Amino acid sequence: LSESFDTFLTLLTTQLRNQDPLEPMDSSEFTNQLVQFSEVEQAISTNKQLEQLLAMQSTNQAVAAISYIGNTVEAVSDVVPLIDGQATMTYALPEKAEKATLLIFNASGQLVRTVEAETSAGKHTFDWDGTASDGSELPDGAYSFAIAAQNADKDVLDVPTAVVATVTGTQTDGTTAQLLMGHVPIDLANVISVSKPKTDA
């Protein structure tokens, strides 16, 4: 837009400089061009103000994200961080399922663990010890998971998932502040709940 503004100004002044003195530009046409000039200038000013507001919002989000560090957060996600051999996942069945299976995949998309999941309607929590289906211990990192469930009519159920972990840091993707759970980034908008870490009595 700023380039269009400069071009418009150049064209207008060149037009004035080279017009025929015996047949000058029509006054109404000249007025219309001045109005366009003003509108472009106002649009540029508005864009600059919006950019400033967005920059302020991004800064405020980054500052707010810092306060989450060290706290336990539940957030909508299908990627869970395995930290020190521990990970916690939650899922919510919209209705009673005839059968439900929790599937865990590594970063390469390979299925590493299957677990028979709870089938009653409502929210459920699964604490994973970081072991594969063959009992071997898996390395810490990011793992994706899903719930494969169907009801008594054999209809596949849409099951929302979330993760629970301690926030270890923050980062920004350029416009949005994100929380870090190990190596797993979580957008602030996906946070469901925040709680203080448990301490020994």
Backbone as CSV, one residue per row, in Angstrom:
resi,resn,N_x,N_y,N_z,CA_x,CA_y,CA_z,C_x,C_y,C_z
1,LEU,0.821,-1.205,0.000,0.000,0.000,0.000,0.857,1.258,0.000
2,SER,1.947,1.242,0.750,2.811,2.419,0.788,3.441,2.675,-0.574
3,GLU,3.762,1.605,-1.310,4.306,1.763,-2.655,3.262,2.372,-3.586
4,SER,1.999,1.958,-3.447,0.920,2.536,-4.248,0.755,4.012,-3.928
5,PHE,0.911,4.360,-2.673,0.795,5.755,-2.239,1.864,6.611,-2.914
6,ASP,3.100,6.138,-2.909,4.192,6.890,-3.535,3.976,7.009,-5.040
7,THR,3.506,5.933,-5.658,3.244,5.954,-7.099,2.129,6.935,-7.425
8,PHE,1.072,6.912,-6.604,-0.045,7.826,-6.821,0.409,9.279,-6.736
9,LEU,1.230,9.575,-5.738,1.726,10.940,-5.569,2.579,11.364,-6.763
10,THR,3.412,10.476,-7.249,4.258,10.774,-8.408,3.415,11.041,-9.651
11,LEU,2.410,10.187,-9.867,1.537,10.357,-11.034,0.777,11.678,-10.966
12,LEU,0.280,12.006,-9.764,-0.507,13.227,-9.615,0.338,14.470,-9.884
13,THR,1.515,14.525,-9.310,2.372,15.709,-9.504,2.869,15.794,-10.944
14,THR,3.159,14.645,-11.562,3.589,14.641,-12.962,2.460,15.116,-13.870
15,GLN,1.262,14.691,-13.545,0.092,15.105,-14.319,-0.117,16.604,-14.231
16,LEU,0.034,17.161,-13.037,-0.122,18.611,-12.856,0.968,19.372,-13.599
17,ARG,2.161,18.835,-13.559,3.296,19.523,-14.161,3.221,19.534,-15.682
18,ASN,2.578,18.526,-16.256,2.574,18.388,-17.707,1.211,18.643,-18.349
19,GLN,0.267,19.158,-17.585,-1.044,19.400,-18.179,-0.995,20.579,-19.154
20,ASP,-1.919,20.577,-20.071,-2.014,21.633,-21.082,-2.584,22.879,-20.418
21,PRO,-1.832,24.001,-20.381,-2.346,25.227,-19.742,-3.650,25.711,-20.363
22,LEU,-3.855,25.421,-21.658,-5.070,25.868,-22.326,-6.256,24.964,-22.019
23,GLU,-5.965,23.736,-21.602,-7.021,22.804,-21.219,-6.637,22.132,-19.906
24,PRO,-6.686,22.876,-18.826,-6.269,22.323,-17.532,-7.209,21.199,-17.086
25,MET,-6.713,20.449,-16.130,-7.493,19.342,-15.586,-8.829,19.829,-15.054
26,ASP,-9.859,19.036,-15.320,-11.183,19.370,-14.816,-11.148,19.427,-13.285
27,SER,-11.735,20.466,-12.705,-11.651,20.671,-11.251,-12.267,19.523,-10.471
28,SER,-13.375,18.956,-10.984,-14.009,17.839,-10.266,-13.122,16.600,-10.294
29,GLU,-12.480,16.369,-11.447,-11.563,15.241,-11.554,-10.368,15.409,-10.631
30,PHE,-9.866,16.653,-10.562,-8.737,16.944,-9.682,-9.123,16.721,-8.220
31,THR,-10.343,17.141,-7.879,-10.841,16.950,-6.507,-10.951,15.465,-6.178
32,ASN,-11.454,14.680,-7.148,-11.574,13.235,-6.926,-10.207,12.600,-6.670
33,GLN,-9.207,13.036,-7.409,-7.866,12.484,-7.225,-7.290,12.867,-5.861
34,LEU,-7.582,14.092,-5.421,-7.119,14.517,-4.087,-7.799,13.694,-2.993
35,VAL,-9.080,13.377,-3.200,-9.806,12.548,-2.234,-9.181,11.152,-2.169
36,GLN,-8.847,10.601,-3.350,-8.182,9.296,-3.384,-6.841,9.361,-2.662
37,PHE,-6.133,10.433,-2.886,-4.842,10.647,-2.231,-5.009,10.615,-0.711
38,SER,-6.030,11.290,-0.209,-6.281,11.341,1.232,-6.671,9.972,1.781
39,GLU,-7.497,9.242,1.009,-7.936,7.919,1.465,-6.768,6.949,1.570
40,VAL,-5.862,6.988,0.591,-4.689,6.126,0.626,-3.822,6.464,1.826
41,GLU,-3.645,7.757,2.075,-2.819,8.200,3.197,-3.410,7.722,4.525
42,GLN,-4.742,7.820,4.659,-5.399,7.369,5.890,-5.270,5.853,6.053
43,ALA,-5.374,5.124,4.949,-5.248,3.664,5.015,-3.866,3.260,5.492
44,ILE,-2.837,3.950,5.008,-1.472,3.662,5.436,-1.320,3.915,6.929
45,SER,-1.881,5.024,7.399,-1.802,5.357,8.823,-2.509,4.301,9.664
46,THR,-3.683,3.839,9.191,-4.435,2.810,9.917,-3.652,1.509,9.991
47,ASN,-3.022,1.129,8.878,-2.220,-0.103,8.857,-1.075,-0.041,9.853
48,LYS,-0.422,1.106,9.934,0.694,1.254,10.868,0.208,1.114,12.306
49,GLN,-0.952,1.703,12.596,-1.498,1.602,13.955,-1.882,0.165,14.289
50,LEU,-2.450,-0.566,13.308,-2.801,-1.967,13.529,-1.558,-2.813,13.781
51,GLU,-0.495,-2.531,13.048,0.760,-3.257,13.254,1.291,-3.019,14.663
52,GLN,1.176,-1.784,15.136,1.634,-1.471,16.490,0.801,-2.208,17.530
53,LEU,-0.532,-2.263,17.312,-1.411,-2.963,18.250,-1.106,-4.462,18.279
54,LEU,-0.873,-5.048,17.090,-0.547,-6.464,17.031,0.775,-6.760,17.726
55,ALA,1.743,-5.850,17.566,3.036,-6.039,18.224,2.875,-5.973,19.739
56,MET,2.033,-5.037,20.219,1.780,-4.915,21.651,1.084,-6.162,22.180
57,GLN,0.113,-6.679,21.398,-0.610,-7.878,21.817,0.333,-9.069,21.921
58,SER,1.227,-9.206,20.936,2.189,-10.307,20.959,3.098,-10.201,22.172
59,THR,3.525,-8.982,22.498,4.381,-8.767,23.666,3.641,-9.123,24.953
60,ASN,2.380,-8.693,25.047,1.582,-8.989,26.240,1.385,-10.493,26.417
61,GLN,1.164,-11.201,25.301,1.002,-12.653,25.373,2.287,-13.315,25.856
62,ALA,3.416,-12.825,25.345,4.708,-13.406,25.734,4.949,-13.215,27.226
63,VAL,4.614,-12.035,27.734,4.786,-11.753,29.159,3.851,-12.640,29.986
64,ALA,2.598,-12.770,29.531,1.627,-13.596,30.262,2.054,-15.059,30.278
65,ALA,2.659,-15.518,29.188,3.061,-16.919,29.096,4.106,-17.285,30.139
66,ILE,4.956,-16.317,30.490,6.027,-16.585,31.464,5.452,-17.034,32.808
67,SER,4.292,-16.500,33.168,3.693,-16.833,34.465,3.251,-18.290,34.546
68,TYR,3.151,-18.979,33.407,2.744,-20.385,33.399,3.899,-21.329,33.733
69,ILE,5.127,-20.862,33.599,6.285,-21.738,33.800,6.276,-22.325,35.216
70,GLY,6.440,-23.631,35.289,6.447,-24.307,36.585,5.088,-24.793,37.029
71,ASN,4.029,-24.341,36.353,2.681,-24.770,36.697,2.255,-25.963,35.840
72,THR,1.286,-26.707,36.345,0.736,-27.840,35.601,-0.434,-27.354,34.763
73,VAL,-0.391,-27.661,33.484,-1.408,-27.170,32.549,-2.066,-28.336,31.831
74,GLU,-3.374,-28.245,31.680,-4.100,-29.165,30.798,-4.467,-28.381,29.554
75,ALA,-4.151,-28.920,28.389,-4.392,-28.191,27.147,-4.858,-29.140,26.054
76,VAL,-5.712,-28.621,25.193,-6.195,-29.398,24.055,-5.015,-29.725,23.143
77,SER,-4.790,-30.999,22.894,-3.680,-31.418,22.044,-3.766,-32.920,21.809
78,ASP,-3.173,-33.370,20.697,-3.040,-34.807,20.466,-1.565,-35.199,20.462
79,VAL,-0.727,-34.302,20.982,0.704,-34.581,21.129,1.059,-34.444,22.599
80,VAL,1.652,-35.472,23.161,1.955,-35.491,24.590,3.465,-35.554,24.806
81,PRO,3.988,-34.801,25.769,5.419,-34.884,26.062,5.695,-36.015,27.054
82,LEU,6.627,-36.868,26.688,7.100,-37.896,27.630,8.331,-37.312,28.310
83,ILE,8.212,-37.020,29.604,9.286,-36.384,30.363,9.641,-37.267,31.547
84,ASP,10.901,-37.663,31.625,11.366,-38.558,32.691,10.517,-39.828,32.758
85,GLY,10.134,-40.313,31.565,9.381,-41.563,31.505,7.948,-41.465,31.972
86,GLN,7.389,-40.237,32.017,6.018,-40.066,32.473,5.256,-39.138,31.523
87,ALA,3.993,-39.463,31.305,3.136,-38.615,30.473,1.685,-38.831,30.899
88,THR,0.895,-37.764,30.789,-0.518,-37.856,31.171,-1.389,-37.335,30.036
89,MET,-2.363,-38.141,29.657,-3.302,-37.800,28.589,-4.724,-37.859,29.117
90,THR,-5.601,-37.031,28.569,-7.017,-37.108,28.916,-7.833,-37.198,27.627
91,TYR,-9.008,-37.781,27.742,-9.924,-37.849,26.607,-11.347,-37.853,27.151
92,ALA,-12.276,-37.416,26.318,-13.674,-37.328,26.748,-14.567,-38.031,25.734
93,LEU,-15.212,-39.116,26.167,-16.126,-39.842,25.297,-17.492,-39.151,25.307
94,PRO,-18.028,-38.819,24.144,-19.321,-38.130,24.093,-20.484,-39.016,24.515
95,GLU,-20.273,-40.325,24.477,-21.297,-41.298,24.888,-20.591,-42.599,25.241
96,LYS,-21.334,-43.522,25.816,-20.737,-44.816,26.167,-20.257,-45.515,24.905
97,ALA,-19.058,-46.039,24.962,-18.481,-46.741,23.810,-18.573,-48.241,24.006
98,GLU,-18.786,-48.936,22.926,-18.772,-50.394,22.959,-17.336,-50.889,23.110
99,LYS,-16.423,-50.151,22.465,-15.012,-50.502,22.526,-14.202,-49.226,22.339
100,ALA,-13.098,-49.099,23.084,-12.237,-47.918,22.959,-10.785,-48.342,23.163
101,THR,-9.924,-47.861,22.301,-8.502,-48.189,22.377,-7.677,-46.918,22.269
102,LEU,-6.718,-46.766,23.167,-5.802,-45.634,23.109,-4.570,-46.047,22.320
103,LEU,-4.234,-45.258,21.305,-3.106,-45.552,20.426,-2.047,-44.476,20.595
104,ILE,-0.800,-44.881,20.787,0.302,-43.940,20.955,1.327,-44.167,19.843
105,PHE,1.748,-43.065,19.206,2.674,-43.132,18.085,3.929,-42.320,18.390
106,ASN,5.061,-42.772,17.853,6.296,-41.997,18.034,6.390,-40.888,16.991
107,ALA,7.487,-40.142,16.994,7.638,-38.993,16.100,7.641,-39.401,14.632
108,SER,7.943,-40.675,14.343,7.961,-41.170,12.966,6.603,-41.692,12.528
109,GLY,5.620,-41.623,13.440,4.285,-42.096,13.108,4.086,-43.587,13.312
110,GLN,5.059,-44.245,13.939,4.949,-45.683,14.186,4.161,-45.933,15.476
111,LEU,3.249,-46.897,15.423,2.466,-47.258,16.603,3.376,-47.959,17.604
112,VAL,3.486,-47.402,18.819,4.391,-47.983,19.815,3.658,-48.574,21.012
113,ARG,2.388,-48.184,21.187,1.670,-48.700,22.366,0.165,-48.656,22.113
114,THR,-0.520,-49.706,22.492,-1.986,-49.726,22.470,-2.470,-50.087,23.865
115,VAL,-3.530,-49.425,24.285,-4.080,-49.649,25.625,-5.593,-49.715,25.512
116,GLU,-6.206,-50.691,26.158,-7.662,-50.737,26.218,-8.133,-49.573,27.090
117,ALA,-8.926,-48.688,26.515,-9.333,-47.472,27.207,-10.687,-47.636,27.894
118,GLU,-10.949,-46.739,28.835,-12.241,-46.711,29.510,-13.337,-46.437,28.484
119,THR,-14.497,-47.019,28.690,-15.570,-46.908,27.698,-16.778,-46.102,28.173
120,SER,-16.820,-45.714,29.432,-17.976,-44.952,29.917,-17.930,-43.529,29.389
121,ALA,-19.098,-42.918,29.251,-19.180,-41.541,28.755,-18.528,-40.589,29.753
122,GLY,-17.893,-39.554,29.221,-17.269,-38.565,30.092,-15.760,-38.522,29.945
123,LYS,-15.142,-37.780,30.853,-13.703,-37.556,30.786,-12.921,-38.650,31.503
124,HIS,-11.801,-39.034,30.895,-10.936,-40.058,31.474,-9.479,-39.611,31.389
125,THR,-8.674,-40.110,32.299,-7.247,-39.774,32.344,-6.417,-41.048,32.239
126,PHE,-5.353,-40.987,31.449,-4.445,-42.125,31.343,-3.025,-41.656,31.624
127,ASP,-2.403,-42.265,32.636,-1.012,-41.974,32.977,-0.124,-43.027,32.328
128,TRP,0.724,-42.571,31.434,1.588,-43.482,30.684,2.975,-43.530,31.313
129,ASP,3.512,-44.744,31.449,4.828,-44.917,32.064,5.966,-44.918,31.035
130,GLY,5.637,-44.590,29.790,6.679,-44.485,28.779,7.146,-45.806,28.202
131,THR,6.410,-46.874,28.450,6.813,-48.173,27.902,6.046,-48.489,26.626
132,ALA,6.694,-49.268,25.761,6.067,-49.701,24.520,5.217,-50.937,24.784
133,SER,4.528,-51.393,23.771,3.672,-52.568,23.925,4.462,-53.805,24.313
134,ASP,5.753,-53.857,23.927,6.580,-55.021,24.273,7.268,-54.862,25.631
135,GLY,6.946,-53.767,26.338,7.504,-53.558,27.670,8.795,-52.771,27.697
136,SER,9.369,-52.490,26.561,10.621,-51.721,26.529,10.361,-50.247,26.845
137,GLU,11.379,-49.604,27.423,11.246,-48.193,27.762,11.562,-47.329,26.547
138,LEU,10.712,-46.339,26.304,10.881,-45.448,25.167,11.568,-44.159,25.610
139,PRO,12.321,-43.511,24.717,13.015,-42.273,25.090,12.049,-41.109,25.271
140,ASP,12.444,-40.170,26.099,11.642,-38.962,26.268,11.499,-38.245,24.932
141,GLY,10.409,-37.508,24.783,10.172,-36.773,23.549,8.690,-36.555,23.337
142,ALA,8.331,-36.162,22.123,6.939,-35.893,21.783,6.310,-37.116,21.123
143,TYR,5.146,-37.515,21.619,4.411,-38.647,21.067,2.980,-38.203,20.769
144,SER,2.444,-38.661,19.659,1.048,-38.347,19.343,0.167,-39.504,19.800
145,PHE,-1.095,-39.210,20.039,-2.002,-40.260,20.497,-3.422,-39.980,20.002
146,ALA,-4.220,-41.014,20.013,-5.614,-40.896,19.579,-6.429,-41.978,20.258
147,ILE,-7.742,-41.769,20.302,-8.666,-42.750,20.851,-9.515,-43.301,19.709
148,ALA,-9.416,-44.595,19.475,-10.262,-45.248,18.485,-11.436,-45.856,19.239
149,ALA,-12.633,-45.299,19.011,-13.801,-45.755,19.777,-15.025,-45.836,18.871
150,GLN,-15.902,-46.773,19.213,-17.166,-46.889,18.488,-18.265,-47.264,19.475
151,ASN,-19.488,-46.858,19.147,-20.614,-47.157,20.036,-21.244,-48.499,19.682
152,ALA,-22.365,-48.769,20.314,-23.009,-50.064,20.110,-23.509,-50.248,18.679
153,ASP,-23.741,-49.120,17.986,-24.194,-49.187,16.595,-23.033,-49.229,15.612
154,LYS,-21.827,-49.392,16.152,-20.608,-49.454,15.339,-20.251,-48.114,14.693
155,ASP,-20.839,-47.022,15.187,-20.491,-45.693,14.689,-19.185,-45.241,15.342
156,VAL,-18.281,-44.692,14.544,-17.018,-44.188,15.085,-17.274,-42.897,15.857
157,LEU,-16.735,-42.803,17.055,-16.948,-41.629,17.901,-15.817,-40.626,17.727
158,ASP,-16.193,-39.352,17.735,-15.213,-38.271,17.694,-14.819,-37.966,19.133
159,VAL,-13.579,-38.246,19.480,-13.142,-38.144,20.877,-12.081,-37.045,21.026
160,PRO,-12.421,-35.922,21.660,-11.422,-34.871,21.890,-10.385,-35.312,22.913
161,THR,-9.147,-34.867,22.699,-8.050,-35.263,23.587,-7.331,-34.040,24.143
162,ALA,-6.625,-34.245,25.236,-5.844,-33.170,25.861,-4.650,-33.798,26.572
163,VAL,-3.717,-32.950,26.953,-2.532,-33.426,27.679,-2.388,-32.636,28.970
164,VAL,-1.743,-33.251,29.939,-1.468,-32.603,31.219,0.029,-32.699,31.479
165,ALA,0.672,-31.554,31.666,2.123,-31.554,31.894,2.540,-30.242,32.526
166,THR,3.760,-30.216,33.026,4.319,-28.999,33.614,4.936,-28.139,32.517
167,VAL,4.652,-26.853,32.574,5.213,-25.925,31.589,6.678,-25.674,31.933
168,THR,7.535,-25.927,30.962,8.980,-25.800,31.196,9.579,-24.556,30.559
169,GLY,8.817,-23.876,29.705,9.340,-22.675,29.053,8.304,-22.064,28.142
170,THR,8.693,-21.026,27.418,7.798,-20.371,26.467,8.560,-20.057,25.187
171,GLN,7.811,-19.809,24.125,8.397,-19.384,22.866,7.320,-18.649,22.075
172,THR,7.682,-18.051,20.956,6.705,-17.405,20.079,6.947,-17.857,18.661
173,ASP,5.860,-18.024,17.912,5.995,-18.406,16.504,6.004,-17.176,15.605
174,GLY,6.193,-16.011,16.210,6.215,-14.760,15.465,5.010,-13.891,15.751
175,THR,3.866,-14.517,15.986,2.649,-13.760,16.280,1.952,-14.249,17.544
176,THR,2.153,-15.526,17.896,1.444,-16.117,19.031,2.424,-16.691,20.036
177,ALA,2.182,-16.389,21.314,3.009,-16.952,22.377,2.593,-18.397,22.611
178,GLN,3.569,-19.255,22.840,3.298,-20.667,23.073,3.984,-21.130,24.354
179,LEU,3.337,-22.083,25.023,3.918,-22.715,26.194,4.683,-23.953,25.743
180,LEU,5.764,-24.242,26.422,6.543,-25.437,26.113,6.376,-26.456,27.233
181,MET,5.938,-27.646,26.854,5.885,-28.778,27.771,6.968,-29.731,27.282
182,GLY,8.135,-29.636,27.847,9.255,-30.351,27.253,9.525,-29.750,25.883
183,HIS,9.423,-30.581,24.843,9.618,-30.096,23.477,8.288,-29.906,22.744
184,VAL,7.187,-29.991,23.461,5.871,-29.864,22.831,5.342,-28.442,23.021
185,PRO,5.125,-27.682,21.919,4.571,-26.330,22.031,3.049,-26.377,22.099
186,ILE,2.485,-25.523,22.940,1.034,-25.441,23.108,0.616,-23.977,23.000
187,ASP,-0.346,-23.671,22.135,-0.861,-22.308,22.037,-1.625,-21.956,23.315
188,LEU,-1.493,-20.709,23.744,-2.196,-20.275,24.953,-3.704,-20.480,24.829
189,ALA,-4.227,-20.314,23.617,-5.668,-20.444,23.409,-6.165,-21.863,23.677
190,ASN,-5.255,-22.847,23.680,-5.656,-24.243,23.881,-5.616,-24.683,25.344
191,VAL,-5.215,-23.784,26.232,-5.136,-24.127,27.652,-6.538,-24.274,28.237
192,ILE,-6.764,-25.400,28.914,-8.058,-25.668,29.553,-8.035,-25.277,31.025
193,SER,-6.954,-25.650,31.716,-6.859,-25.363,33.145,-5.398,-25.231,33.553
194,VAL,-5.184,-24.542,34.657,-3.830,-24.330,35.201,-3.872,-24.606,36.690
195,SER,-2.876,-25.319,37.198,-2.812,-25.573,38.644,-1.375,-25.532,39.113
196,LYS,-1.220,-25.234,40.376,0.118,-25.206,40.980,0.635,-26.639,41.114
197,PRO,1.928,-26.848,40.950,2.475,-28.203,41.093,2.285,-28.715,42.514
198,LYS,2.094,-30.025,42.633,1.922,-30.630,43.959,3.246,-30.621,44.698
199,THR,3.174,-30.314,45.991,4.371,-30.303,46.838,4.205,-31.327,47.949
200,ASP,5.304,-31.874,48.378,5.249,-32.840,49.471,4.853,-32.143,50.758
201,ALA,4.010,-32.771,51.532,3.548,-32.189,52.788,4.682,-32.208,53.805
